[in-house]
């Protein structure tokens, strides 16, 4: 499975709602394919996590009230993958474009206006990270550690997947936030009338 097929699957899965059905569809789709595709899918997920796991993006998501701690940022990364290739590539290339994403604006509007929200409305899609490991376990009968052993044998490294490698900064520092992600900082202040 190449990168184009990975994104094709992610984008096709978005046709299935709610998220639980979406993830179930992805898992079933992987289980119908060769085991190598499951391995490849997980490799692409890890690559996406690595690309999205930056302090700059974490800070932007924090400023926009999309994430809090490290766990919510990991779940947010999967949600960002779930938005599809174009949005993912744009935001990871320039985290300060996060406030332009329609799904972000929709969520923030629901939050600000205290509208009822379902689990699918939140900018989190934690279980996307488990789709390939679960498919692997069901198809091979071995635990997910065996999947990661195969990935390591293929040369996969996990550096940057779970710990950001770019410069740390404090998104609660207003001057620093205004300097690093000016559009996001300005957007959220205007959004809540704090100009």
N, C-alpha and C positions, 0 to 999 in steps of 0.2 A: 504494500500500500504506500503510494507516494503521498506527498504533501497535498496535492490537488484532490486526491481521493479522500484523504482525511477530512479536509474542509467540506467536500461534497457531502459526506456522511453527516457531519455536524449540522450543516445547513438543511439537509433533508429531514433530520430528526426534529427540527423546529416546527414542522408541520403537525407534530403530534402534541396534544395538550391533554391534561396538565403536564408539568415537568416529569412526574412519575411515569406517565405513559411515554414520554419522549425518551427517557433513560432506558425504559424497558425495551422500546423499539431498537435503540442503539445496541443494547446488549444482545438481543435476539439476532440482529443483523450481523454482529461480530461472530456469534456462535455458528452462523451458517457458512462462514468463510474459513479459509485455511488458518491454522494456528499462527502462521507467520503474520497474517493480517492483524491478529490480536496483539502480537508483539509490536508490530509497526505502529498500531493505533496508540498503544501506551507510550511508545517512544515519542510520538508527535505530541501527545498530551504533556509529557515531561518537558519537551522543547517549548511548548506554549507557556507552561508555568515558569520556566526559566526566563523567557522573554518578558513575561508580565510581572515577574517578581522583582520589582525595583523600588527603591525607597522613594523615587520621584512619583511613580504611579501610586504607591501606597499613601504618600502624602496628599496627592490630589484627591484620591478616593476618601481620605479622612476629612479633608477640608469640606468636601461635598456631602458629608454625613452619610456616606455609603458603607463605610467600614469603621470598625473600632479597633479591636485587637488583631493579633497576627492570624488567628484562626479565621476571623471574618474576612480578612484580606485574601487568604487562600481560597475561600469559598467564592469571593468576588472574582478572583482570577478565572475560575471555572465558568462563572456567569458571563464574563467578558468573552471567553472562548465561544460560549453558546450563542452570542450575538452574531457570530459569523466572521468570516475572514476579513472582509473590508473594514468593519468596525474595529476588530481586534488589531489589525495591522496599523490602522490610523492612530489608535489610542496608545499602543505600545511604542510607536515611533515618536509620538508627542503626547505625553500624558496630560498636557494642559488642554487638549481637545476633549477631554472626558465630559465636560459640561455641555458640549454640543450634541452628545448622543441622545436621540429622542427617548430611549428607554430610561435614561438617567433623569431627564427632565420630567418624564411621566411619573416616575417614582417619587421624585422630590415634591412634585405638585400634590400627589396623594398624601405624602407625609405632612407637608405644610398645611394642607386643607383638612387634615385629619379624616381623610376618606378611608373607608374600610379596605383592608388589604388582605390578599390571600398569600400563601407561601410562595406562589408563583410570581407575585409582584415584587418580592424582595430581590435585591441585586446579589443573590447568592445561588450557586448551583453546585454545592459540595459534592453530590453523588456522581457528577460527571467524572470525577477523578477515580471512581471505583468501577466504572463500567467495564473496562478491559480486564482488571484483576478478577472480577466476578465471572466474566465470560471465560477467562483462562481456567479458573478453578472448575467450572462446570464442564468444559470441553476436555481438559487434560486429567482431571481428577487429582491434581496436585495443588498445593497452596500457592498463594500469590508470591511468596518468597522465591519460588522456582521461576516465576516470570521475571523477577528482578535479577535473578542469577543469570538468566539467558540474556537479558539486556546488558548486564555488565560484561558478559562474555563477548557480546557484539561490540563492546567499546563504549557503551553508554556511561556517561559520568553523571553524577547527581549534584555536582557543584552548581550553585546558583538556583537550584530548584527550590530549596527550602530556606535559604538564607540569601538576602539581597547582596549583590556585589558592588552596587554603586554607593556613592557617598550618603551617609546618614544625615538627617536633618530633622528639625522639630516642626511638624505642621501646625502646632499650637502657637508658635512664634509668628505673630502677624507680619512683621517686617520680612522675615524669611519666607513665609508663604507667599506674600505679595511679590517677592523677587523671583522665586522658583516657579510658581504656577500662577502668574498674574491673571490670566483669563478665568481660571477656576475660582480664584480668590475673589475677584471682582463679581463674577456671576453669583456666587452664593450670598455675598453681601447685598447685592441688588435684589436678589430673589426674596430675601427676608427683610428688605427695606432698611438695610443698615449702611446706606451710602454715607 
